[in-house]
């Protein structure tokens, strides 16, 4: 992987997951939404490189979804990953600074 993505959060987290037998838990506020692919920087199946990704593409765009709901579901997913002897890697954030 020699493109710019290699040095971004996605590329680094995927490489880390491969090395430590991990799975990605997305903490990106836009990647939770189904069909919202443009502008959300969701990794493609090819970019995921076989590494499981969670907390992506599960909320309808017209549905209200709170941080409290995200927290509850993310904790459940993290526990699930750990229960399968995998390492959860929480990845997300924004490049926008205010």
ABEGO torsion letter per residue (X at the ends): XABAAAABAAAAAAAAAAAAGBBBBBABAAAABBGBABGAGBBBAAAAGGBBBBGBGABBAABBBBAAAAAAAAAAAAAAAAAAGBBBBBBEEBABBX
